[in-house]
């Protein structure tokens, strides 16, 4: 366990309570926590309290959390998220205190304040630190899955995410081809959020749907509304189960809209206002709240209670991280964190 953890107050799913309604409710809570946490981080960034870039997953929470929630750490699963996967990271098991300490550069964070705030992870717990080079995370997860195979470990699934623009990189194609040939239990979530930074999708690819690329590699593909939490949960449940039972890589394309700039430094002026009223332009969190009400799965009072608890947990984590010491260059050992010389290797466990 981390040296210090704060409870987000979201009960885990178990065999006894893993019903469609409870799965949906649980996912909404992770989405809500992610949205509130990122809004708080964005305010700290604008106040000059955070060094480096801040990238929000606003509009992608349903697609991200639906995979993160349904991967199983107790079965050795892997989740390798990118810059807009706060919701998925949280649902998979990343703690609030790890996130807070990394964004604020605290020495007690998993990266000891030595790396960019989005390049955080605990590989020993199935959460490799993010690589900014687009497409690279797919091959990293391939390697982790092949390592498990070499060790005789079975039953684990590797999940990773990428954006529509990232699918145009050579690294993505090479890794997907390798995964298909090796029939790896890999699930790739492609968030087709309509823009690769400021480049619209019609200037990125000519196929009708990125899911069409799956057949060319001999993998199974799915195309879904990434703003529909129910569809995301159902599709990832199927994809993860098929990957786990020997059907090879699964490519899930979620159509949605990035409802913010590429980063907090970007005003997103290139995104037309009409995009939010178009198909896939809705706010997945608000749509999920509406569905909770329509299905009588949660009351307004419950959602308000979830919101208050999430805000309290976030403030506790940030207050703790802000009081933690920063790295001292005169006493730190600047070896790579994974080397045997470091007793702090436990930070990455």
C-alpha distance (Angstrom), angle and dihedral (degrees) to the residues before:
residue distance angle dihedral
X1 . . .
X2 3.80 . .
X3 3.82 115.2 .
X4 3.80 88.1 -107.7
X5 3.77 129.8 13.0
X6 3.78 134.5 -177.7
X7 3.77 120.6 -149.7
X8 3.79 112.5 -121.9
X9 3.79 87.7 -158.3
X10 3.81 95.1 -124.0
X11 3.82 111.6 130.2
X12 3.80 113.8 -133.6
X13 3.77 121.2 -117.0
X14 3.79 115.9 -103.6
X15 3.79 133.9 -176.5
X16 3.78 88.5 -96.8
X17 3.81 97.2 53.4
X18 3.81 102.5 27.7
X19 3.80 96.6 116.8
X20 3.83 124.8 140.1
X21 3.80 90.0 -104.7
X22 3.82 94.9 49.4
X23 3.78 92.2 44.1
X24 3.80 89.8 52.3
X25 3.82 92.9 46.3
X26 3.80 91.8 48.4
X27 3.79 92.2 49.5
X28 3.80 92.2 50.1
X29 3.80 89.2 54.2
X30 3.81 91.5 53.4
X31 3.80 90.1 46.6
X32 3.79 90.5 50.5
X33 3.81 92.6 47.4
X34 3.80 90.6 49.4
X35 3.82 93.7 49.1
X36 3.81 93.4 48.5
X37 3.81 93.1 44.5
X38 3.80 93.2 50.2
X39 3.80 92.2 47.3
X40 3.82 88.2 53.1
X41 3.82 91.8 47.3
X42 3.81 90.2 49.8
X43 3.82 90.1 54.3
X44 3.80 90.8 50.5
X45 3.82 89.6 49.6
X46 3.80 92.0 52.1
X47 3.81 88.9 48.6
X48 3.81 90.2 55.8
X49 3.81 94.3 -111.8
X50 3.82 95.7 118.8
X51 3.80 123.9 61.3
X52 3.80 117.9 -149.5
X53 3.76 130.6 21.0
X54 3.78 128.0 -35.6
X55 3.80 118.2 -150.4
X56 3.78 121.4 -173.9
X57 3.79 130.0 -150.1
X58 3.80 94.8 -150.1
X59 3.79 106.1 155.2
X60 3.81 94.7 16.7
X61 3.82 100.3 72.6
X62 3.82 96.7 101.3
X63 3.80 94.2 50.0
X64 3.80 92.9 45.2
X65 3.80 100.2 42.9
X66 3.81 93.6 45.4
X67 3.80 90.1 65.2
X68 3.81 97.2 36.6
X69 3.81 92.2 51.2
X70 3.80 94.7 51.0
X71 3.79 98.9 46.3
X72 3.81 110.7 93.4
X73 3.79 121.0 -132.9
X74 3.82 89.3 -173.7
X75 3.81 88.4 62.3
X76 3.79 93.9 49.1
X77 3.80 96.2 -101.2
X78 3.79 121.9 164.6
X79 3.80 129.1 -138.2
X80 3.79 117.8 -169.4
X81 3.79 108.5 -179.2
X82 3.78 130.5 -175.2
X83 3.79 132.9 -144.2
X84 3.82 96.4 -62.3
X85 3.79 97.8 44.9
X86 3.78 102.5 92.9
X87 3.82 89.7 122.9
X88 3.78 93.5 50.5
X89 3.80 93.0 45.5
X90 3.80 91.3 51.8
X91 3.80 93.2 46.2
X92 3.81 90.5 50.0
X93 3.79 92.8 51.9
X94 3.80 113.0 -84.2
X95 3.79 108.8 147.0
X96 3.78 126.2 -126.9
X97 3.78 91.2 -125.8
X98 3.82 92.6 55.1
X99 3.80 89.4 51.7
X100 3.80 94.6 45.9
X101 3.79 94.0 47.1
X102 3.80 92.9 49.1
X103 3.80 95.4 48.8
X104 3.80 90.8 47.6
X105 3.82 94.9 44.0
X106 3.81 95.8 -119.4
X107 3.79 117.3 172.2
X108 3.81 91.8 -132.5
X109 3.80 93.0 60.4
X110 3.81 121.6 106.3
X111 3.83 91.3 -98.7
X112 3.84 93.3 40.2
X113 3.80 91.6 -126.7
X114 3.80 91.5 -67.7
X115 3.79 102.1 111.4
X116 3.79 140.1 49.1
X117 3.78 114.7 -72.8
X118 3.81 93.5 -110.9
X119 3.82 94.2 47.0
X120 3.77 94.6 79.9
X121 3.76 132.6 125.9
X122 3.77 150.1 128.6
X123 3.82 106.0 -126.1
X124 3.80 92.2 -174.8
X125 3.79 87.9 63.6
X126 3.77 95.6 46.5
X127 3.81 96.2 -94.2
X128 3.83 109.9 112.6
X129 3.79 115.8 -165.0
X130 3.78 112.6 -100.5
X131 3.81 121.4 -100.2
X132 3.80 114.5 -147.8
X133 3.81 94.7 -148.4
X134 3.78 102.8 99.4
X135 3.78 115.7 -114.8
X136 3.80 94.5 15.1
X137 3.80 96.0 104.9
X138 3.80 91.9 64.5
X139 3.80 92.6 62.0
X140 3.83 90.6 44.0
X141 3.81 90.5 57.0
X142 3.81 89.5 44.9
X143 3.78 88.3 56.1
X144 3.80 92.9 48.6
X145 3.80 90.8 50.5
X146 3.79 92.9 47.5
X147 3.81 89.1 49.5
X148 3.81 89.1 54.8
X149 3.80 88.8 50.1
X150 3.79 91.7 51.9
X151 3.81 89.7 51.1
X152 3.79 91.4 51.1
X153 3.80 93.8 -112.0
X154 3.78 114.1 147.5
X155 3.78 137.7 -177.7
X156 3.81 99.6 44.4
X157 3.81 123.7 126.5
X158 3.79 126.0 -155.7
X159 3.78 118.8 -145.1
X160 3.77 126.1 -170.7
X161 3.78 137.5 163.5
X162 3.78 137.1 -138.7
X163 3.78 137.3 172.1
X164 3.77 128.0 -117.9
X165 3.80 91.4 -101.4
X166 3.79 92.0 51.2
X167 3.80 90.8 59.4
X168 3.80 88.0 69.1
X169 3.81 92.8 64.7
X170 3.77 124.0 100.1
X171 3.79 91.5 -127.5
X172 3.81 91.0 61.5
X173 3.81 93.8 51.5
X174 3.80 94.4 45.1
X175 3.79 92.3 49.2
X176 3.79 94.6 45.5
X177 3.79 90.1 49.8
X178 3.82 90.9 50.0
X179 3.81 92.0 48.4
X180 3.80 90.8 50.3
X181 3.81 94.2 48.6
X182 3.81 91.7 46.9
X183 3.83 91.4 41.8
X184 3.78 90.5 -132.4
X185 3.83 121.3 -173.9
X186 3.80 91.2 -113.9
X187 3.80 130.2 148.4
X188 3.81 116.1 -164.9
X189 3.79 116.4 -166.1
X190 3.80 111.5 -157.7
X191 3.80 111.8 -162.6
X192 3.80 103.0 -155.5
X193 3.80 95.4 -165.5
X194 3.83 95.0 166.8
X195 3.81 96.8 -110.5
X196 3.81 135.3 65.0
X197 3.78 93.8 -154.1
X198 3.84 95.2 -54.0
X199 3.82 99.4 -21.9
X200 3.83 112.7 104.7
X201 3.77 119.3 -133.6
X202 3.82 94.3 -110.8
X203 3.82 86.6 67.4
X204 3.82 92.6 48.5
X205 3.78 107.9 51.5
X206 3.80 138.5 7.7
X207 3.80 101.2 -152.1
X208 3.79 117.3 102.2
X209 3.81 92.8 -119.3
X210 3.80 132.7 6.5
X211 3.80 87.6 -128.2
X212 3.81 86.5 69.8
X213 3.79 87.7 72.8
X214 3.80 91.1 66.8
X215 3.80 94.7 75.0
X216 3.80 91.2 53.5
X217 3.79 89.6 62.2
X218 3.78 96.4 39.8
X219 3.80 94.3 -111.4
X220 3.79 131.5 125.8
X221 3.79 116.2 -100.3
X222 3.80 136.5 -163.1
X223 3.80 131.5 -171.4
X224 3.81 117.1 -160.4
X225 3.78 144.6 161.8
X226 3.80 100.7 -93.7
X227 3.81 91.5 -159.4
X228 3.83 92.4 60.7
X229 3.80 107.2 86.2
X230 3.79 93.5 -167.1
X231 3.80 92.1 54.0
X232 3.81 90.8 46.5
X233 3.80 92.8 50.9
X234 3.80 93.7 47.4
X235 3.81 94.9 45.8
X236 3.79 95.9 47.0
X237 3.81 90.3 46.2
X238 3.81 88.3 56.5
X239 3.81 95.1 42.5
X240 3.82 93.9 48.1
X241 3.81 92.3 46.7
X242 3.81 92.3 50.0
X243 3.80 92.7 47.1
X244 3.82 90.1 49.2
X245 3.80 92.9 50.8
X246 3.79 97.2 53.4
X247 3.80 104.6 -89.6
X248 3.79 94.0 124.3
X249 3.81 129.8 -131.9
X250 3.79 121.4 -0.4
X251 3.82 122.5 -155.7
X252 3.81 114.7 -157.3
X253 3.81 117.0 -173.1
X254 3.79 116.2 -164.3
X255 3.79 118.4 -164.8
X256 3.79 112.5 -147.0
X257 3.79 142.9 124.5
X258 3.78 128.5 -101.3
X259 3.80 98.5 -127.1
X260 3.79 95.0 -159.2
X261 3.78 140.1 34.8
X262 3.77 123.8 -65.7
X263 3.80 85.0 -97.5
X264 3.77 135.6 -11.1
X265 3.81 87.6 -87.7
X266 3.83 89.7 63.7
X267 3.81 122.6 77.3
X268 3.84 93.3 -158.9
X269 3.80 91.1 -133.7
X270 3.81 89.1 152.8
X271 3.84 91.8 66.6
X272 3.83 108.8 89.1
X273 3.78 115.9 -131.6
X274 3.81 88.6 -126.6
X275 3.82 89.3 67.8
X276 3.79 90.9 75.1
X277 3.81 90.6 58.0
X278 3.79 93.7 45.4
X279 3.82 126.1 89.5
X280 3.82 110.8 -67.0
X281 3.82 90.6 15.5
X282 3.80 97.4 106.5
X283 3.78 126.7 111.3
X284 3.81 104.4 -102.8
X285 3.81 93.0 -153.6
X286 3.79 94.3 54.3
X287 3.81 91.0 43.4
X288 3.81 89.9 52.0
X289 3.81 91.5 49.9
X290 3.81 89.1 52.1
X291 3.78 90.9 51.5
X292 3.80 90.8 49.7
X293 3.80 88.5 56.8
X294 3.82 94.4 43.7
X295 3.81 91.9 51.4
X296 3.83 92.9 41.3
X297 3.80 88.1 -123.8
X298 3.82 94.6 133.6
X299 3.78 138.2 10.5
X300 3.79 127.0 -131.4
X301 3.80 88.0 -110.5
X302 3.80 91.3 55.1
X303 3.79 92.5 50.9
X304 3.80 89.7 48.8
X305 3.82 89.2 51.3
X306 3.84 90.7 49.8
X307 3.79 89.2 50.1
X308 3.79 93.9 50.4
X309 3.80 92.9 47.2
X310 3.80 91.7 48.2
X311 3.80 92.1 50.2
X312 3.79 91.2 49.5
X313 3.80 93.1 49.4
X314 3.81 91.3 48.2
X315 3.81 93.2 51.0
X316 3.82 91.6 49.0
X317 3.80 92.0 51.3
X318 3.80 93.8 46.7
X319 3.81 92.8 46.1
X320 3.79 90.2 52.2
X321 3.81 93.0 47.7
X322 3.80 92.3 47.5
X323 3.80 90.3 55.5
X324 3.82 93.4 48.8
X325 3.83 119.7 100.3
X326 3.79 122.2 -101.3
X327 3.82 120.9 -126.8
X328 3.79 114.2 -76.0
X329 3.83 108.7 -142.3
X330 3.81 90.9 -158.2
X331 3.80 95.3 59.7
X332 3.81 103.6 26.6
X333 3.79 121.1 103.0
X334 3.79 103.7 -132.4
X335 3.79 98.0 -157.0
X336 3.78 117.4 127.8
X337 3.77 109.1 -78.2
X338 3.79 93.3 -120.2
X339 3.83 96.7 55.5
X340 3.78 119.9 111.9
X341 3.80 92.6 -123.9
X342 3.78 90.7 75.1
X343 3.75 122.3 84.6
X344 3.80 86.0 -166.0
X345 3.79 90.9 73.2
X346 3.79 85.5 109.1
X347 3.79 88.3 74.6
X348 3.79 89.5 72.3
X349 3.78 95.9 41.6
